[in-house]
Structure formats: structure tokens, C-alpha cells
Amino acid sequence: MEKTGIIWTEKTWNPVTGCQKISQGCKFCYADTIAKKYAGHAAFPNGFDLTLRPHKMRDPFKWDEPSLVFVNSMSDLFWEKIPEEYFVQVLEVMKKTPQHEYQVLTKRPELMLEYSLKYEFPENMWCGVTIEDKKNLHRLEILKKVRAKIKFISAEPLLEDLGSISLKGIDWIITGGESGFHLWKREVSLVRGLVDYDKDTKLWIPKPHCIEWIRNLRDIAKRDGTFFFHKQWGGSFPEAAGRELDGKTYNEMPKYPGDKLEINNEYLKHIEGKRVIDKKQESFHQGKLF
Ligand code: SF4
């Protein structure tokens, strides 16, 4: 089990590491940064090159509690370099551990679709695609054809307004802005950030037109019956500008582990309670800026 700071999941499971950048959303990939930083160490012997980790394959059998699990947070399970037989092994583990809910997110939905038609994906395997800009809206159309019980979109890092889309048939959408130290570079935050740094207040503030992009997705989600989760506005760290939209924190989820019923926001509050929010952000959360 690997702990994670990603607040829409509980733990990560990485039977594979390594990937190749494929679209604009990958530009500042955290997995690439971490894997290259620790290249040659035990965890990343090959840096960000493909690394199969069969010794991690049976980890889900060892977890006592039903868990929400992000699969391959350090790779993309549908990267064509991952051998098909190896993918089938990962699939088998998910099938044999129905007590867990697995979140599989890809920027390569073509292979996800192909495999979903070839193999039976279990109900506890959530299939998601990243859509960071309009250029990649085709991923949404492919996802709609994938044979999976739960389908979701990660619109993070959102780089532009996605316009009038339909989320019919999509169970869940996560939204979020770019985060990391690279946002301190003005030329980066100008182009990629949903936020601006305000030198007077020393706070990251959501840009008004970017708030509209997120509102648009929230309203579409509401119209189409899709659960909505606003993860972060982004900035120098994920929640540097908080998570509120119009004075509300959106934590909706399709389901949570160990129960076949719907949404449980209490579960997310539990995760958030563990997070450290610095003094400035506390005042942000208390509504002083809204
Ligand atoms: S697909 Fe994901 S893991 Fe792979 S380079 Fe892009 S952001 Fe990183």
C-alpha cells in the first residue's frame, strides 16, 4: 500500500511505473519528476522508463479494509508498451478483490476500449480519461464506448474551457488546476494556471474566467446526472487557492468502498481532515476571500 496526497482516492497501487508524455496535460507530470529524481534507487531503478513490478501485484490481497485505490498513479495502465499478458494479471487481481474499488485513469482510451471489448472488466474497476483541453475531447467519446460499470473524467490540469459537452453516461467528473513550484514562473501560470499569485495578499487567487470554466463543468454535471468533485484550484501546491467554488466544496463521488450504495461525502471529509492547511489557506477556507 502506498499513501497518497490525491484526495479523491485512498491509496495508490503501482504494479507498473514509467510512462511517456502524450499530450499537454503531461508537460509537468509529477510521476516523471519523481521517477527521474529517484532514478537508480530501489523504487525507480529505470527512472521513468517502463518498469514492471510483479512483486507489487498481490498487494491488494494484503489490505484488511475495503479501499479506494488509484491504479498506476506513476504510469498509464493502457500505455502500449505494457505487455498485454501483464495487463491481464492486473485485471485478475482487481476481479479477485471485489472489496476494493479501483480507479484506472488513462490518456490512452483507445487501448482501454479495445481491452474492455476483449476482456470483461469487473464492476469494481472504474474507467476514466483525462481531458485537459478541447483537443482531447475525443477521449470522452471513446470512453462512452468503453464497457465499464463506472466511467469518469479527470479534467486536471484543466487548460481551457471545454465548452458545451455532454456528460451523459459519465458517472463522475473531477476538476482541478495545475499545481507545483513551476507555477511560480509567471510565464507558466499565465498560460497553464487557473490561479494568479497576488503579491499584496500573498495568496493564490482563482482567475475569474477560469472560475467560469469550472462552473460550466459543474453545471453540465448537474444537468447530466454526473457526480462532481472539484479537487483544487492549484498554485504552488495543490490546494494553494483552496477548493471552494461559489462558497461550496464539491466532494461528490459515485460510490465508496465496502458499500454498494451511492455517494458518501463523510468519507472524503475523513481524508481531508488529515491534510495540513497553512494559516493563509485557513483564512481562505473561512471565506475571507469569497
Ligand atoms: S500519461 Fe500520465 S503518467 Fe504518463 S506522462 Fe502523462 S501525466 Fe505522466
Boltz pocket constraint, residues with backbone or C-beta under 6 A from the ligand:
constraints:
  - pocket:
      binder: B
      contacts: [[A, 18], [A, 19], [A, 20], [A, 21], [A, 22], [A, 23], [A, 25], [A, 26], [A, 29], [A, 30], [A, 31], [A, 32], [A, 72], [A, 73], [A, 74], [A, 75], [A, 76], [A, 107]]
      max_distance: 6.0
